[in-house]
Amino acid sequence: MRWLTIPLRRDADVLFARGRLRAFVDATGLSGIHRTRLVTVGTELARAAVSTRDGSIEFGWDREAERPFCMVDLPSYADVPADLVQEERERSEGDRGPLRFDVQRERERTRYRFVVESRAAADEVQRAVAEAPEATAVELLREQNLEMARMLGTLRDREFELVRALDEARRNANEATAHALHLRELGKRKDELLAIASHDIRSPIAAAKGALELLEPTLTNLNDDQKHLLGVARRAADTVVHLLGNLLSTALLEGDDDEVAPPPIVDVGAIAREVIDQMSVQARHKGLQLQLDVDSETTTVRGDLMWIRQVISNLVNNALKFTPKGGHVEVRVGRDGDAVTLTVEDDGVGIPADKIERVFDRLTKLRPRGTAGERGTGIGLFVTRQLVARLGGSIDVAPRAPTGTRFQVRVPHAVGTALPISDHAPV
């Protein structure tokens, strides 16, 4: 027999249900740990029901046991406090006290039911539950504050997961770029070797072909078989020279592929704004100040937009990684004569003296871990130097007093209309 069913749809319903739970335990005579258990678990289950907007709490009388009960009904997919439920089930199974708890699963619904071993009269318990006072405005406000705190905690956890995912994606991008650069270098070496081999082999074959052509008219006393063999040799030489010529032409074309179309003009300042905006979450998560200053003069260069984006991203990520909480990372984009400069400064832990000369070498790790335990691959700065070189620029590193590091990139300035970033958005 049910006395009262309270739908659980809003945060205020949780307070309403908790007030009834307190009246219920008072009327049934529960005290101490048993009172705390029922109110705590019942309230948390009510919160789980509210999150689904599809639950209720019921109070009534168990005719078979002749005992009062309260029960929270909610969908089976609801995110219930599993540790509290498990602990309550174990206590109920091992304790013959006044409070019994069981879980009833039926199709897509689950019911969490408390039965109180009490001799209290049914009408007294029913009246106490029905006449329980409403929640005050202060209690409602407190419940809303608690709900907001839980939501903020969830958002903070998700932000941390996002930062970790971004850091992992950046490491993967660096590794992929390093592999691509390595494969490209191997391809260039292959083309150079092929060109050299084709040229060097072609010369003696061409000489042999020429000798056969000069010799053939002078050999007048050859029989038919000898003439046939001489013709075979000459045609074979012709074929080899032709094939080597094709190979040499192919190698030269592939080697000059970079010169076929000039790279577009892009704005380093605009790209820096985009990168800093994307990395501000990571800086905020570590408690760092990330600042950007872009010169009013034009900061356009000729180069691949993705390369410049990765150069900025690698340098800023490196600064954030080795700067402790409360530190500063400053990025400046400006002009110095005929060059566009990109400067990244931090007041972090700096670069060990024994590694500053090797900082751009492949697989050189500045430190085993970042200030927040971030892992490095040792290829980020190597990739950066390779990309800067392909942009026709240079990169330098120096300690920054009293602590920290300063990286500066210089790329030749180019005059013209910059390619819109939206035409080449990051993937």
N, C-alpha and C positions, 0 to 999 in steps of 0.2 A: 504494500500500500504506500503510495506516494503522497506526501503532504505538500511539497513545494518543489517546483522545477524552475531554475533560473537560467535563461539563455546566456551564453557567454559570447558576446560580440565585441564589446568595447572594453577599454582599460578600466572604466568605472565599474563594470560588471565584476571585475576581480575583487575590488574593495567591497562591493555588495555581498559577494560570495564569502569573503573572509569574515565579514561581520556575522553572517549566518553560521559559519563554522565555529566561531568563538561561542556564540550562543548555544550551539549544539553540544560542544564539549562541556560547557558549564552546566547545562541541564542534565547531561548524562553522568556527571560527577567525575569526569576524567581530570587528572592532575599530573603535574610533573612532566616527565619525558613523554608520556602517552599523549598528553594535551598538545605538547610542542610538535610531536610527530604528525598528528592528524592535521593541525592547522598549517604546518609548513608544507607537507606534501600536498594537501588539498589545494593550497594557494598556488603552488608551482604548477600543478596539473591544470588549474583554472587558467593560468597565464598561457599555457601551451594551447588550450582550447581557444582562447581569444585570438591567438596568432593565426588560427585556421578560419576564424569567423564561423565555425560550424561545431559548436559544442554546448554542453549544459552541465549544471550541477544539480543533483536531486537529493532531497531529504525525505525520509519515510520510515516505515515500520516493517520489519521482516516478520511475516506472519508465522513462518515455520520455526524460526529461532526465537520469536517473541522478543526481538531486540531492535533498537533503533539503528538506522544505517544512513550513510551519506555516500554518494557515488558521483564521479565525474565521467561523463560520456563524451567521447571525441573521436574524430576519424583516426583510423589506424596509421595514417601517414604522418600524424602530428609529431613534432619534435619534442618529446617528453623528456624530463630529467631522468635519464635511464639509471644513473647511479643511485638517486633517491628511491626510485621504484624498486630496484634490485635489493637495496638495503632493507626496505620496508618488508619485502616478501621474505627475506631471510629471517628477519626478526619475528615476523608473524608465524613462520614455520617452527622456530625454535623456542618461542616464548608463549607460555599459556596465560599471558596477562589479559587485561580487560579489553584490548584492542586487537581486532582481527582484520587482516587486509588480504584481498585477492584480486586477480586480474581476469576479466572475462572477455574473450575475443569472439566476435560474432560477425562473419562476413567482412565488411569494410569498416566496422566500428570496434572500439575497444572501451571497456568500462573498468574503471578503477574504484573498488568498493571497500569501504570501511564499515565494519559491524562492531558495535560497542557492547561488551558483556556487562550490561547495566540493568539493574532492577527498577530503573526510573519508569514512572508511568508514561504511557504513550502520549496522553493528552498534555502532560506537562512539558515534554520535549517538543511536541508540535507547537504549543503556544509560545515557547521560548524562541523557537526558530522564526515563527511568523512575526513576532513582535521585536525582533532584533533592531536596534537603532540604525538609521541610515549613516553612511560614511559622511564625515564632515568635509568642508571645502579644503581644509588643511591636509587631510588624508588623501583627497583626490589629487591635490597638487603634488604631494609627496610621491604618490604612485606614478604620476606623469613624469616627474623628475627621474625616478628610478628607470622607467621605460626609456626615456631619452638617454640615460647613461648607458643602458644596455645597447641601444642602437649605435651610440657613438663608439662603444667598445667593438661592436661588430664591424663598423666602418673602418676603425683603426686596424683591426686584424686584416681586413681585405686590402687596405692600403699597403700594409707590410707585404702581403702576398703579391700585390701588383709590382711593388718595387723590386722584389726578388725575381719576379718573372721578367721585368725589364732588364735587370742586370744579367740574367741568364741569356736573354735574347741578344744583349750587346756582346757578351762573350762569344756567343755562337756566330754573330756577325763578324767579329774580329777574326775568329778562326777561319770562317769561310773566305774572308778577304785575303787572309794569309795564304790559304791554299790556292786561291785564284791567282794571286801574285806569283806564287811559286810555280804553278802550272804555266802561267804566261811566260815566266823566265825560262822554264824548260822548253817551252815552245819556241822562244826566240833562239835559244841555243841550238835547238834542233834545226831551225831554219838556217842559222849561220853555218852549222856543220854541213847541212845539205848543200848550201851554196858553195862552200869551199870544196867539198868533195866533188860536186858536179863540175865545177870549174877545173879542178886539178886533174880529174879523170878524163874530162873532155879533151884536154890539150894533147895527151899522147895518142888518144884514139883518133883525133882529127889528123895528127901527124901521120899515123899509120894509114888512114884513109887517103891522104894526099899522096903518100908514097906509092900506094897501090894504083892510084889513078895515073901517076907518072910512069909506073913500071908496065902497066898493062899494054900500052901501044907498042912497046919495044920488044915484047915477047911474041915473035912471029912464028916460031917453030913449035908452038904448043899443040898437042893433040886435043881432041874434043873434050876428054875428061879433064885435062889440066885447065882448059879454058873455062869449063863449068865451075871447077873449084875456085879459080881466081874470081869469077863473077860472084860466087857465094860469099867469099871473104869481103869483097868490095861492098856488096849490098848489106852484109852484117855490120860493117863499119858505119855505113850510112845510117842504119837503124839506131845503133848505139849513140852516135853523135846527135841524132834527132831527139832521142829520149832524154839524154843529158841536158840538151838545150831546154826542153820542156820543164825538167826538174829545176834547173837554175832559174828560169823565169818565175815558176811558182814560188820558190823560196824568196826571191826578191820582192814579189808582190805581197806575200804574207808578212815579210819583215817590214815593209813600208805601209802596212795597213793603218797605223796611227796617223799617217800623213794624208790619208784620202780625204777626210772631212775635218776641218778645224773644230775644236770644242766650242760650245756656246759661251756667251758672256753671262756671268752670274754675279749676284750681289752677296758678298760675304756677310755684310751686316744683317741682311734679311734672313739669311740662313742661320746665323748665330741666334737671332731672336727666336726662330722656330725651335732650335735645339734647346736653348735655355728654358723656353716655355715647357718643353716636354720633360726636361730633367729637374724642374722645380719640385716635383713630387718627391723625388729621391733626396734632394737637398733638405726639404722640409722634414722628411722622415728621420734624417740623421741630426736634425737640429742645427743646420748650417745656413749661413746667409750666402745666397748665390746672386751676384750682381752682374749686370751687363751695361757697358758704356760703348755706344757706337758713334764714331766721329761724324760730324755734319758733312764732311767732304765725301765724294763718291768712293765707294769701296768695292768697285766692280773688278773682276778678274776674268780671264779666259780659262775655263776648266770644267771638269765634270762636276755637276751639282752634288751627286751622291758621294764623290770623293771628298769634297769640301765638308759636307755634312758629317762624314765619318771622322775626319780630322778633328773637327770641333768637338764632336761627341766623345771621342777617345780621350782628348786632353782634359775636358771637363770631368768626365767620369773618373779619370785617374786622380784629379785634384780632390774630388768628393770622397774617393775611396780612402785617401791617406790624410784626411783632415778630421780631427776629432770633433765631438759635439761642441757647439758654441763658436766654431771657427768660421772663417770667411773664405770664399772663393770669388775672385773678380775676373771677369772676362772683358777685354777691351778690343774693339775693332777700329782701326784708324788708318791714316796715310802717313807714310814717311818717304817723301820724294816720289819716286816712280814705283814705289812698292806699297801694297796693302798689307798691313800688319795685323796679326791675331795674337794677342797676349793673354795667357791664362796664368794667374797668380793665386797662390794659397798660403795660408799661415799654418800649414799642417806639420807633419813629422819630418818632412824633407827627404832627400835621397841620401842613402849611406855613401860616405866618401869613396868607398871601394867600388861603387857601382855607377857613379856619375859619368865615367868615361865610356861605360858599356851600356848605357841606359837604352839606346836604340837598337841594340843587338837582339837577334831572335832568341826567345826563351829566357831573356834576362828579367827576373822578377825583382822589383824594387824591395819588397819585403814579403815574408811568407803570407801575411794576411793584412787586410785593411783595418782601419781603426774600429770597425764594427764587425770584424771577422769575415769580410768579403774575400772571396777567392779570386786570384788572378791567373792568367794563362801565360804571361810573359811575352805576348806577341802584340799587344795593343800599340805600344810605342814603335815597335818594329814596323807594323803596318802603317802607322802614321807617317813615319819618315819616308817609306816607299811611295805613299800617296802624294806627299808634299813634293818629292822629287819629280814625280810625273806631272805635277802642276807647274814645274819649272821654278820651284821656290826652294827655300832653305828653312831649317828648324834648329833652334838653339835651346839649351837648357842651362840654368844657373841657380845656385842657392839664393834664397831670399832672406834678408836679415829682418828680425833676429831668427825667425824660423820659417820654414816653408820652401816652396820651389816656384820658379818662374820659367815658363816655356814661351818662346816667341817664334811665330811662323811669318815668313816674308814671301809674298807671291807677287809677281809683276802686275802692276795696275793695267787694266784695259779699258778703253773708252768705248761706250756703246750702250745700247738698251739691254738691260738684264733680262734673262729668261725668267718668267714668273715661276715661283716655287710650286704653284698649283699644277704646273705642267709636268712636274717630276716629283710628285709627293712620295714620302717614305712609305715603304710597304709594311 
